[in-house]
């Protein structure tokens, strides 16, 4: 009983991890890291029949089975065509026809027996071809537009020419008479310097 008490006390001391010094003779051991188990691997749940329907492209591979037909016939416009076809698995047969420009009807009958025989067609023509002569539309000339009559405008005569008055030439030029000077011209006397006489030189 005493041994169990000592072990429990030591475990309590180790887990509490006191910050201060431990009592003499008691060692400190950190607590181990917590254990986290690895996640379990993912396994998809097995698919069992029933339940909610699956909305993927999960179509059944079944043989095709259908039948259709149409036709257009209009005497006013001359339109005449049509087609029909029936299929059961690979076995297919049908027919289509169309009116040609020459008045004949082309009819094509075809069939496919299985996935090995391929497409087999038979082409027939009924009626007699005819080619109508081309009749151009009648020509109607448009109205002729006559130009407006021409009326020349009044002729404006130029004003008569009247020469202006003739101006006589100016009076003839007469040079003025040369008037002689009243007093005759006398040239001025030529200046002559006074003679120099040699006198005594005073020292």
N, CA, C and O of each residue as an XYZ file, in Angstrom:
812
protein
N       0.842     -1.205      0.000
C       0.000      0.000      0.000
C       0.864      1.236      0.000
O       0.547      2.228     -0.656
N       1.984      1.175      0.755
C       2.893      2.306      0.793
C       3.579      2.500     -0.544
O       3.786      3.627     -0.994
N       3.932      1.378     -1.182
C       4.591      1.476     -2.510
C       3.668      2.137     -3.522
O       4.139      2.980     -4.285
N       2.425      1.817     -3.572
C       1.460      2.410     -4.503
C       1.330      3.893     -4.252
O       1.218      4.671     -5.200
N       1.343      4.302     -2.994
C       1.229      5.722     -2.654
C       2.432      6.484     -3.147
O       2.281      7.605     -3.632
N       3.625      5.922     -3.045
C       4.852      6.600     -3.497
C       4.824      6.769     -5.013
O       5.157      7.845     -5.509
N       4.446      5.762     -5.743
C       4.394      5.830     -7.213
C       3.373      6.874     -7.646
O       3.636      7.640     -8.573
N       2.235      6.920     -7.008
C       1.215      7.904     -7.348
C       1.708      9.309     -7.090
O       1.439     10.222     -7.870
N       2.438      9.485     -5.983
C       2.960     10.821     -5.684
C       3.980     11.239     -6.700
O       3.972     12.388     -7.143
N       4.866     10.338     -7.089
C       5.876     10.660     -8.104
C       5.205     11.009     -9.437
O       5.643     11.939    -10.114
N       4.177     10.299     -9.815
C       3.456     10.590    -11.065
C       2.811     11.955    -11.011
O       2.786     12.678    -12.006
N       2.281     12.312     -9.836
C       1.652     13.624     -9.704
C       2.682     14.720     -9.827
O       2.416     15.760    -10.430
N       3.856     14.500     -9.263
C       4.913     15.495     -9.349
C       5.401     15.654    -10.775
O       5.652     16.773    -11.224
N       5.539     14.546    -11.496
C       6.029     14.610    -12.891
C       5.037     15.318    -13.784
O       5.445     16.068    -14.670
N       3.771     15.112    -13.588
C       2.759     15.727    -14.448
C       2.594     17.198    -14.131
O       2.337     18.004    -15.025
N       2.742     17.556    -12.854
C       2.542     18.962    -12.509
C       3.706     19.815    -12.953
O       3.527     21.017    -13.150
N       4.933     19.234    -13.126
C       6.127     19.943    -13.588
C       6.274     21.262    -12.879
O       6.049     22.306    -13.492
N       6.652     21.263    -11.579
C       6.780     22.525    -10.838
C       7.903     23.357    -11.395
O       8.872     22.830    -11.943
N       7.771     24.674    -11.251
C       8.783     25.578    -11.771
C       9.995     25.662    -10.850
O      11.109     25.886    -11.325
N       9.806     25.488     -9.554
C      10.901     25.603     -8.596
C      11.715     24.328     -8.475
O      11.439     23.352     -9.173
N      12.683     24.319     -7.627
C      13.492     23.107     -7.433
C      12.691     21.993     -6.795
O      11.816     22.226     -5.961
N      13.011     20.774     -7.206
C      12.309     19.600     -6.691
C      12.928     19.152     -5.375
O      14.067     19.496     -5.061
N      12.184     18.402     -4.633
C      12.751     17.854     -3.374
C      13.945     16.962     -3.660
O      14.079     16.418     -4.756
N      14.785     16.820     -2.695
C      15.996     16.027     -2.861
C      15.626     14.568     -3.101
O      14.825     13.974     -2.379
N      16.238     14.018     -4.141
C      15.994     12.607     -4.446
C      14.854     12.368     -5.388
O      14.611     11.220     -5.760
N      14.125     13.412     -5.805
C      12.988     13.240     -6.730
C      13.384     13.803     -8.095
O      13.684     14.994     -8.185
N      13.399     12.999     -9.159
C      13.759     13.463    -10.511
C      12.535     13.974    -11.290
O      11.408     13.550    -11.036
N      12.781     14.908    -12.258
C      11.670     15.472    -13.066
C      11.698     14.855    -14.459
O      12.752     14.795    -15.091
N      10.569     14.406    -14.927
C      10.423     13.820    -16.272
C       9.237     14.497    -16.958
O       8.114     14.485    -16.453
N       9.518     15.089    -18.126
C       8.434     15.773    -18.861
C       7.395     14.782    -19.308
O       7.690     13.610    -19.541
N       6.158     15.268    -19.429
C       5.060     14.396    -19.868
C       5.233     14.058    -21.340
O       5.635     14.933    -22.107
N       4.955     12.856    -21.767
C       5.093     12.485    -23.198
C       4.063     13.226    -24.053
O       2.989     13.607    -23.587
N       4.445     13.419    -25.367
C       3.533     14.087    -26.305
C       2.244     13.300    -26.455
O       2.258     12.069    -26.424
N       1.113     14.011    -26.620
C      -0.169     13.279    -26.749
C      -0.182     12.442    -28.025
O       0.431     12.825    -29.021
N      -0.836     11.368    -28.006
C      -0.898     10.429    -29.132
C      -2.085     10.775    -30.037
O      -3.225     10.882    -29.585
N      -1.784     10.943    -31.319
C      -2.830     11.188    -32.306
C      -2.791     10.057    -33.329
O      -1.821      9.947    -34.080
N      -3.761      9.266    -33.372
C      -3.735      8.154    -34.349
C      -3.906      8.678    -35.775
O      -4.604      9.667    -35.999
N      -3.268      8.011    -36.734
C      -3.379      8.381    -38.160
C      -4.811      8.179    -38.627
O      -5.487      7.250    -38.184
N      -5.289      9.073    -39.549
C      -6.666      8.887    -40.034
C      -6.819      7.597    -40.810
O      -5.911      7.158    -41.514
N      -7.966      7.014    -40.667
C      -8.226      5.757    -41.361
C      -8.320      5.991    -42.865
O      -8.889      7.002    -43.276
N      -7.798      5.119    -43.689
C      -7.905      5.289    -45.162
C      -9.360      5.271    -45.607
O     -10.223      4.631    -45.005
N      -9.598      6.035    -46.733
C     -10.970      6.154    -47.219
C     -11.317      4.970    -48.109
O     -10.574      4.626    -49.028
N     -12.422      4.374    -47.828
C     -12.946      3.288    -48.643
C     -14.372      3.645    -49.011
O     -15.233      3.820    -48.148
N     -14.608      3.753    -50.337
C     -15.967      4.087    -50.779
C     -16.928      2.998    -50.370
O     -16.614      1.808    -50.360
N     -18.082      3.451    -50.043
C     -19.099      2.484    -49.635
C     -19.533      1.663    -50.829
O     -19.671      2.205    -51.926
N     -19.744      0.422    -50.657
C     -20.194     -0.416    -51.797
C     -21.545      0.050    -52.318
O     -22.432      0.424    -51.550
N     -21.684      0.019    -53.667
C     -22.932      0.464    -54.286
C     -23.900     -0.702    -54.372
O     -23.602     -1.751    -54.943
N     -25.033     -0.490    -53.806
C     -26.076     -1.513    -53.827
C     -27.209     -1.050    -54.715
O     -27.473      0.149    -54.808
N     -27.849     -1.934    -55.338
C     -28.972     -1.587    -56.196
C     -30.070     -0.870    -55.428
O     -30.172     -0.968    -54.206
N     -30.893     -0.142    -56.189
C     -31.968      0.599    -55.547
C     -31.483      1.959    -55.080
O     -30.415      2.411    -55.492
N     -32.223      2.588    -54.262
C     -31.865      3.903    -53.779
C     -32.149      4.970    -54.826
O     -32.949      4.760    -55.737
N     -31.478      6.138    -54.687
C     -31.721      7.259    -55.609
C     -31.182      6.915    -56.994
O     -30.137      6.272    -57.097
N     -31.859      7.322    -58.048
C     -31.394      7.006    -59.419
C     -30.112      7.771    -59.743
O     -29.901      8.887    -59.267
N     -29.269      7.156    -60.555
C     -28.015      7.787    -60.987
C     -28.288      8.588    -62.251
O     -28.847      8.064    -63.215
N     -27.882      9.897    -62.249
C     -28.199     10.779    -63.361
C     -27.041     10.921    -64.338
O     -26.966     11.952    -65.006
N     -26.152      9.979    -64.466
C     -25.077     10.035    -65.454
C     -25.575      9.581    -66.823
O     -26.743      9.228    -66.989
N     -24.652      9.598    -67.820
C     -25.010      9.145    -69.174
C     -24.937      7.621    -69.242
O     -24.107      7.035    -69.936
N     -25.810      7.038    -68.517
C     -25.833      5.583    -68.450
C     -27.038      5.085    -69.256
O     -28.065      4.700    -68.697
N     -26.881      5.103    -70.596
C     -27.978      4.687    -71.466
C     -27.800      3.224    -71.860
O     -26.687      2.714    -71.986
N     -28.880      2.611    -72.038
C     -28.844      1.227    -72.475
C     -28.603      1.165    -73.973
O     -29.165      1.955    -74.732
N     -27.780      0.244    -74.390
C     -27.475      0.055    -75.813
C     -28.555     -0.828    -76.411
O     -28.444     -2.054    -76.444
N     -29.607     -0.163    -76.885
C     -30.722     -0.901    -77.454
C     -30.829     -0.595    -78.939
O     -30.444      0.499    -79.352
N     -31.319     -1.482    -79.737
C     -31.483     -1.227    -81.178
C     -32.461     -0.077    -81.429
O     -33.456      0.077    -80.721
N     -32.153      0.733    -82.461
C     -33.029      1.861    -82.794
C     -34.319      1.352    -83.418
O     -34.347      0.356    -84.141
N     -35.379      2.080    -83.107
C     -36.693      1.695    -83.661
C     -37.503      2.981    -83.826
O     -37.880      3.606    -82.835
N     -37.776      3.385    -85.088
C     -38.536      4.605    -85.339
C     -39.128      4.554    -86.744
O     -38.824      3.672    -87.547
N     -39.991      5.544    -87.005
C     -40.618      5.687    -88.319
C     -41.086      7.146    -88.458
O     -41.643      7.717    -87.521
N     -40.853      7.736    -89.631
C     -41.294      9.110    -89.855
C     -41.562      9.304    -91.342
O     -41.157      8.485    -92.167
N     -42.252     10.402    -91.678
C     -42.519     10.744    -93.072
C     -43.071     12.157    -93.179
O     -43.695     12.648    -92.238
N     -42.852     12.819    -94.311
C     -43.385     14.153    -94.582
C     -43.444     14.342    -96.093
O     -42.766     13.642    -96.844
N     -44.266     15.300    -96.530
C     -44.416     15.590    -97.960
C     -44.983     16.992    -98.126
O     -45.781     17.453    -97.311
N     -44.551     17.675    -99.214
C     -45.041     19.000    -99.566
C     -45.350     18.994   -101.057
O     -44.503     18.618   -101.868
N     -46.575     19.416   -101.425
C     -47.000     19.435   -102.822
C     -47.849     20.676   -103.041
O     -48.949     20.796   -102.501
N     -47.319     21.609   -103.849
C     -48.010     22.861   -104.109
C     -47.988     23.115   -105.612
O     -46.942     23.426   -106.181
N     -49.163     22.980   -106.258
C     -49.234     23.168   -107.716
C     -48.988     24.616   -108.125
O     -48.455     24.877   -109.204
N     -49.371     25.546   -107.275
C     -49.218     26.957   -107.654
C     -47.749     27.348   -107.799
O     -47.358     28.000   -108.767
N     -46.949     26.939   -106.824
C     -45.522     27.283   -106.878
C     -44.677     26.213   -107.547
O     -43.510     26.453   -107.856
N     -45.256     25.014   -107.780
C     -44.487     23.934   -108.397
C     -43.610     23.168   -107.432
O     -42.735     22.418   -107.867
N     -43.814     23.332   -106.141
C     -43.002     22.630   -105.150
C     -43.593     21.243   -104.929
O     -44.799     21.087   -104.735
N     -42.714     20.235   -104.964
C     -43.167     18.857   -104.760
C     -41.988     18.037   -104.240
O     -41.086     17.696   -105.005
N     -41.989     17.719   -102.950
C     -40.939     16.879   -102.388
C     -41.485     16.197   -101.144
O     -42.495     16.623   -100.584
N     -40.807     15.129   -100.713
C     -41.227     14.394    -99.527
C     -40.244     13.280    -99.232
O     -39.362     12.988   -100.040
N     -40.398     12.653    -98.063
C     -39.525     11.570    -97.638
C     -40.217     10.769    -96.551
O     -41.086     11.281    -95.845
N     -39.827      9.504    -96.421
C     -40.283      8.654    -95.328
C     -39.206      7.601    -95.067
O     -38.468      7.206    -95.970
N     -39.133      7.158    -93.810
C     -38.116      6.172    -93.428
C     -38.622      5.386    -92.240
O     -39.338      5.910    -91.388
N     -38.238      4.109    -92.193
C     -38.573      3.235    -91.073
C     -37.329      2.428    -90.723
O     -36.575      2.014    -91.603
N     -37.125      2.210    -89.427
C     -35.945      1.467    -88.966
C     -36.323      0.581    -87.797
O     -37.074      0.961    -86.898
N     -35.766     -0.620    -87.853
C     -35.939     -1.574    -86.761
C     -34.592     -2.258    -86.574
O     -34.258     -3.212    -87.277
N     -33.819     -1.748    -85.604
C     -32.460     -2.258    -85.442
C     -31.586     -1.726    -86.573
O     -31.560     -0.526    -86.848
N     -30.868     -2.649    -87.226
C     -30.077     -2.245    -88.384
C     -30.896     -2.206    -89.655
O     -30.511     -1.530    -90.609
N     -31.987     -2.893    -89.696
C     -32.819     -2.945    -90.899
C     -33.497     -1.594    -91.094
O     -34.304     -1.163    -90.271
N     -33.152     -0.932    -92.204
C     -33.677      0.411    -92.488
C     -34.098      0.472    -93.947
O     -33.413     -0.050    -94.827
N     -35.226      1.111    -94.191
C     -35.678      1.337    -95.563
C     -36.421      2.665    -95.610
O     -37.049      3.083    -94.637
N     -36.334      3.313    -96.761
C     -36.984      4.610    -96.897
C     -37.040      5.048    -98.342
O     -36.603      4.339    -99.249
N     -37.586      6.230    -98.535
C     -37.761      6.767    -99.886
C     -37.892      8.283    -99.783
O     -38.470      8.803    -98.828
N     -37.343      8.993   -100.784
C     -37.568     10.431   -100.885
C     -37.683     10.801   -102.353
O     -37.107     10.138   -103.215
N     -38.432     11.863   -102.635
C     -38.664     12.308   -104.011
C     -38.624     13.837   -104.040
O     -38.851     14.512   -103.036
N     -38.322     14.353   -105.245
C     -38.242     15.794   -105.427
C     -38.539     16.119   -106.883
O     -38.174     15.357   -107.779
N     -39.199     17.244   -107.122
C     -39.505     17.683   -108.482
C     -38.285     18.388   -109.070
O     -37.710     19.276   -108.441
N     -37.893     17.984   -110.285
C     -36.742     18.574   -110.955
C     -37.170     19.780   -111.783
O     -38.355     19.936   -112.077
N     -36.215     20.642   -112.167
C     -36.584     21.821   -112.969
C     -37.197     21.481   -114.328
O     -37.938     22.292   -114.884
N     -36.901     20.291   -114.876
C     -37.456     19.943   -116.197
C     -38.841     19.312   -116.110
O     -39.383     18.873   -117.124
N     -39.422     19.260   -114.906
C     -40.774     18.739   -114.758
C     -40.837     17.294   -114.321
O     -41.917     16.827   -113.958
N     -39.739     16.559   -114.336
C     -39.770     15.162   -113.904
C     -39.707     15.061   -112.380
O     -39.338     16.017   -111.699
N     -40.074     13.883   -111.855
C     -39.991     13.584   -110.433
C     -38.889     12.547   -110.234
O     -38.923     11.467   -110.825
N     -37.931     12.882   -109.408
C     -36.860     11.943   -109.066
C     -37.223     11.262   -107.749
O     -37.490     11.926   -106.748
N     -37.229      9.924   -107.763
C     -37.579      9.134   -106.588
C     -36.420      8.212   -106.257
O     -35.941      7.480   -107.123
N     -35.966      8.242   -105.016
C     -34.862      7.403   -104.548
C     -35.407      6.489   -103.459
O     -35.914      6.949   -102.436
N     -35.293      5.185   -103.699
C     -35.689      4.181   -102.714
C     -34.421      3.506   -102.196
O     -33.588      3.084   -102.998
N     -34.252      3.395   -100.892
C     -33.025      2.843   -100.326
C     -33.370      1.893    -99.188
O     -34.468      1.921    -98.632
N     -32.386      1.043    -98.860
C     -32.551      0.114    -97.757
C     -31.176     -0.296    -97.225
O     -30.184     -0.289    -97.954
N     -31.141     -0.646    -95.957
C     -29.968     -1.194    -95.281
C     -30.444     -2.436    -94.542
O     -31.222     -2.339    -93.593
N     -29.972     -3.620    -94.980
C     -30.472     -4.865    -94.392
C     -29.859     -5.121    -93.018
O     -30.572     -5.489    -92.084
N     -28.549     -4.931    -92.881
C     -27.876     -5.163    -91.604
C     -26.622     -4.300    -91.559
O     -26.416     -3.434    -92.410
N     -25.787     -4.550    -90.553
C     -24.600     -3.718    -90.403
C     -23.456     -4.135    -91.317
O     -22.356     -3.596    -91.199
N     -23.690     -5.091    -92.237
C     -22.638     -5.534    -93.163
C     -22.984     -5.237    -94.621
O     -22.091     -5.034    -95.444
N     -24.254     -5.212    -94.935
C     -24.645     -5.078    -96.351
C     -24.459     -3.662    -96.884
O     -24.218     -3.496    -98.079
N     -24.564     -2.620    -96.029
C     -24.378     -1.247    -96.469
C     -25.643     -0.643    -97.063
O     -26.729     -1.220    -97.005
N     -25.456      0.548    -97.640
C     -26.576      1.342    -98.166
C     -26.791      0.986    -99.635
O     -25.864      1.068   -100.441
N     -28.008      0.594    -99.976
C     -28.361      0.215   -101.352
C     -29.501      1.120   -101.794
O     -30.546      1.176   -101.145
N     -29.295      1.835   -102.911
C     -30.303      2.807   -103.373
C     -30.713      2.491   -104.800
O     -29.931      1.949   -105.581
N     -31.954      2.840   -105.132
C     -32.515      2.668   -106.477
C     -33.135      4.014   -106.869
O     -34.018      4.521   -106.177
N     -32.664      4.590   -107.987
C     -33.100      5.913   -108.437
C     -33.985      5.751   -109.665
O     -33.631      5.052   -110.614
N     -35.133      6.402   -109.634
C     -36.071      6.356   -110.763
C     -36.550      7.770   -111.079
O     -36.558      8.659   -110.228
N     -36.955      7.942   -112.359
C     -37.494      9.232   -112.817
C     -38.855      8.969   -113.447
O     -39.039      7.998   -114.181
N     -39.786      9.831   -113.154
C     -41.131      9.722   -113.716
C     -41.517     11.045   -114.358
O     -41.053     12.109   -113.950
N     -42.386     10.961   -115.384
C     -42.810     12.161   -116.085
C     -41.933     12.430   -117.300
O     -40.869     11.830   -117.455
N     -42.385     13.328   -118.154
C     -41.663     13.698   -119.368
C     -40.981     15.052   -119.155
O     -41.591     15.998   -118.658
N     -39.712     15.121   -119.539
C     -39.039     16.418   -119.386
C     -39.541     17.419   -120.412
O     -39.840     17.043   -121.546
N     -39.633     18.625   -120.052
C     -40.047     19.693   -120.975
C     -39.248     20.942   -120.633
O     -38.939     21.244   -119.480
N     -38.939     21.638   -121.705
C     -38.136     22.854   -121.556
C     -38.903     24.001   -122.190
O     -38.960     24.112   -123.415
N     -39.474     24.826   -121.391
C     -40.244     25.959   -121.886
C     -39.308     27.003   -122.486
O     -38.243     27.309   -121.951
N     -39.755     27.536   -123.623
C     -38.966     28.596   -124.255
C     -38.930     29.816   -123.347
O     -39.893     30.160   -122.661
N     -37.806     30.426   -123.381
C     -37.645     31.601   -122.536
C     -38.416     32.772   -123.132
O     -38.192     33.165   -124.277
N     -39.303     33.306   -122.355
C     -40.094     34.449   -122.791
C     -39.659     35.669   -121.997
O     -39.970     35.816   -120.815
N     -38.941     36.527   -122.676
C     -38.528     37.719   -121.927
C     -39.721     38.617   -121.619
O     -40.715     38.618   -122.345
N     -39.617     39.328   -120.610
C     -40.675     40.258   -120.232
C     -40.823     41.321   -121.313
O     -39.828     41.780   -121.874
N     -42.059     41.714   -121.608
C     -42.243     42.730   -122.656
C     -41.554     44.034   -122.292
O     -41.494     44.450   -121.134
N     -41.042     44.651   -123.336
C     -40.307     45.894   -123.110
C     -41.260     47.075   -123.237
O     -41.970     47.213   -124.234
N     -41.264     47.891   -122.252
C     -42.075     49.099   -122.269
C     -41.118     50.284   -122.127
O     -40.480     50.501   -121.097
N     -41.062     51.032   -123.227
C     -40.171     52.186   -123.196
C     -40.699     53.236   -122.237
O     -41.903     53.481   -122.156
N     -39.823     53.818   -121.550
C     -40.214     54.862   -120.624
C     -40.604     56.135   -121.357
O     -40.304     56.284   -122.542
N     -41.257     57.037   -120.681
C     -41.652     58.295   -121.334
C     -40.421     59.079   -121.788
O     -39.382     59.104   -121.128
N     -40.590     59.712   -122.941
C     -39.508     60.525   -123.488
C     -39.654     61.939   -122.935
O     -40.702     62.569   -123.073
N     -38.649     62.395   -122.346
C     -38.668     63.734   -121.758
C     -38.079     64.718   -122.768
O     -36.891     64.668   -123.088
N     -38.936     65.613   -123.262
C     -38.472     66.614   -124.214
C     -37.847     67.781   -123.447
O     -38.343     68.198   -122.400
N     -36.764     68.286   -123.988
C     -36.164     69.427   -123.292
C     -37.029     70.664   -123.436
O     -37.778     70.794   -124.405
N     -36.932     71.537   -122.512
C     -37.696     72.786   -122.571
C     -37.258     73.608   -123.780
O     -36.069     73.639   -124.098
N     -38.204     74.281   -124.467
C     -37.829     75.082   -125.657
C     -36.859     76.193   -125.283
O     -36.895     76.751   -124.187
N     -35.992     76.486   -126.243
C     -34.972     77.508   -126.005
C     -35.473     78.869   -126.480
O     -35.876     79.033   -127.631
N     -35.441     79.803   -125.604
C     -35.817     81.168   -125.950
C     -34.609     82.056   -125.674
O     -34.232     82.276   -124.523
N     -34.005     82.564   -126.757
C     -32.838     83.419   -126.508
C     -33.250     84.706   -125.814
O     -34.323     85.253   -126.070
N     -32.415     85.162   -124.968
C     -32.683     86.391   -124.241
C     -32.476     87.611   -125.131
O     -31.947     87.477   -126.234
N     -32.877     88.793   -124.684
C     -32.712     90.016   -125.485
C     -31.230     90.329   -125.705
O     -30.383     90.131   -124.833
N     -30.960     90.832   -126.927
C     -29.585     91.182   -127.264
C     -29.351     92.632   -126.849
O     -30.067     93.538   -127.275
N     -28.367     92.829   -126.037
C     -28.053     94.173   -125.575
C     -26.964     94.761   -126.477
O     -25.823     94.300   -126.461
N     -27.340     95.828   -127.299
C     -26.368     96.482   -128.190
C     -25.434     97.356   -127.373
O     -25.873     98.019   -126.434
N     -24.172     97.368   -127.710
C     -23.244     98.208   -126.964
C     -23.535     99.687   -127.183
O     -24.055    100.071   -128.231
N     -23.214    100.487   -126.234
C     -23.431    101.939   -126.354
C     -22.565    102.506   -127.483
O     -21.426    102.071   -127.653
N     -23.089    103.485   -128.271
C     -22.279    104.043   -129.373
C     -21.053    104.784   -128.846
O     -21.062    105.347   -127.751
N     -20.011    104.766   -129.650
C     -18.758    105.388   -129.237
C     -18.745    106.842   -129.680
O     -18.978    107.136   -130.853
N     -18.480    107.735   -128.773
C     -18.349    109.153   -129.082
C     -16.960    109.595   -128.622
O     -16.674    109.606   -127.424
N     -16.102    109.958   -129.572
C     -14.768    110.377   -129.151
C     -14.838    111.676   -128.369
O     -15.663    112.541   -128.665
N     -13.998    111.811   -127.397
C     -13.961    113.005   -126.570
C     -13.364    114.191   -127.328
O     -12.846    114.007   -128.430
N     -13.424    115.412   -126.762
C     -12.874    116.605   -127.424
C     -11.360    116.476   -127.599
O     -10.658    115.930   -126.747
N     -10.884    116.992   -128.725
C      -9.458    116.944   -129.008
C      -8.768    118.102   -128.323
O      -9.130    119.255   -128.555
N      -7.800    117.832   -127.499
C      -7.049    118.855   -126.792
C      -5.831    119.251   -127.627
O      -5.032    118.405   -128.029
N      -5.706    120.592   -127.887
C      -4.577    121.082   -128.662
C      -3.308    120.979   -127.828
O      -3.320    120.976   -126.597
N      -2.190    120.892   -128.594
C      -0.902    120.792   -127.932
C      -0.569    122.095   -127.231
O      -1.106    123.144   -127.589
N       0.278    122.047   -126.273
C       0.687    123.239   -125.529
C       1.454    124.210   -126.429
O       1.947    123.830   -127.490
N       1.543    125.431   -126.003
C       2.262    126.469   -126.783
C       3.697    126.053   -126.996
O       4.293    125.433   -126.116
N       4.275    126.380   -128.153
C       5.660    125.998   -128.418
C       6.614    126.667   -127.442
O       6.343    127.755   -126.935
N       7.728    126.004   -127.188
C       8.713    126.499   -126.243
C       9.617    127.514   -126.935
O      10.157    127.242   -128.007
N       9.774    128.651   -126.339
C      10.666    129.706   -126.844
C      11.681    129.987   -125.768
O      11.339    130.328   -124.636
N      12.938    129.837   -126.139
C      14.011    130.097   -125.183
C      14.077    131.584   -124.845
O      13.832    132.443   -125.692
N      14.399    131.851   -123.640
C      14.497    133.241   -123.206
C      15.721    133.920   -123.862
O      16.736    133.265   -124.098
N      15.624    135.208   -124.151
C      16.770    135.918   -124.743
C      17.906    136.029   -123.751
O      17.696    136.177   -122.547
N      19.135    135.952   -124.289
C      20.322    136.042   -123.457
C      20.629    137.506   -123.179
O      21.023    138.235   -124.090
N      20.461    137.941   -121.965
C      20.710    139.343   -121.604
C      22.170    139.510   -121.245
O      22.699    138.772   -120.413
N      22.827    140.482   -121.872
C      24.226    140.791   -121.589
C      24.317    141.557   -120.274
O      23.417    142.302   -119.884
N      25.464    141.332   -119.604
C      25.694    142.033   -118.342
C      25.885    143.530   -118.601
O      26.517    143.917   -119.584
N      25.351    144.344   -117.743
C      25.449    145.797   -117.926
C      26.870    146.305   -117.732
O      27.276    147.215   -118.455
N      27.656    145.764   -116.788
C      29.031    146.225   -116.552
C      29.990    145.165   -117.017
O      29.779    143.976   -116.782
N      31.056    145.596   -117.685
C      32.011    144.592   -118.167
C      32.758    143.969   -117.006
O      32.842    144.559   -115.929
N      33.280    142.822   -117.210
C      33.991    142.064   -116.183
C      35.435    142.442   -116.238
O      36.049    142.427   -117.305
N      35.998    142.787   -115.080
C      37.412    143.098   -114.950
C      38.001    142.166   -113.925
O      37.494    142.003   -112.816
N      39.103    141.555   -114.345
C      39.738    140.618   -113.415
C      40.419    141.381   -112.316
O      40.888    142.496   -112.543
N      40.489    140.815   -111.123
C      41.141    141.425   -109.968
C      42.643    141.428   -110.193
O      43.167    140.523   -110.843
N      43.381    142.469   -109.647
C      44.842    142.540   -109.820
C      45.524    141.422   -109.067
O      45.058    140.961   -108.025
N      46.637    141.003   -109.626
C      47.428    139.932   -109.007
C      48.262    140.526   -107.896
O      48.921    141.545   -108.103
N      48.252    139.918   -106.723
C      48.990    140.423   -105.582
C      50.442    140.032   -105.716
O      50.793    138.882   -105.979
N      51.266    141.037   -105.523
C      52.704    140.813   -105.547
C      53.246    141.188   -104.187
O      52.873    142.241   -103.670
N      54.094    140.398   -103.584
C      54.640    140.715   -102.261
C      55.682    141.838   -102.355
O      56.285    142.054   -103.406
N      55.879    142.541   -101.248
C      56.869    143.632   -101.222
C      58.267    143.055   -101.241
O      58.489    141.972   -100.699
N      59.213    143.746   -101.848
C      60.591    143.252   -101.910
C      61.228    143.295   -100.513
O      60.892    144.137    -99.680
N      62.161    142.353   -100.288
C      62.883    142.254    -99.013
C      64.254    142.805    -99.198
O      64.962    142.458   -100.143
N      64.639    143.695    -98.263
C      65.963    144.299    -98.334
C      66.791    143.789    -97.169
O      66.313    143.643    -96.044
N      68.081    143.519    -97.491
C      68.944    143.027    -96.432
C      69.474    144.137    -95.554
O      70.118    145.016    -96.128
N      69.306    144.227    -94.286
C      69.771    145.205    -93.333
C      70.772    144.580    -92.391
O      71.086    143.396    -92.512
N      71.279    145.362    -91.453
C      72.221    144.830    -90.481
C      71.551    143.872    -89.524
O      70.403    144.026    -89.108
N      72.331    142.898    -89.214
C      71.824    141.882    -88.276
C      72.379    142.227    -86.912
O      73.596    142.289    -86.734
N      71.529    142.446    -85.977
C      71.945    142.806    -84.606
C      72.037    141.540    -83.807
O      71.163    140.673    -83.772
N      73.340    141.516    -83.080
C      73.536    140.328    -82.267
C      72.957    140.452    -80.913
O      73.049    139.519    -80.114
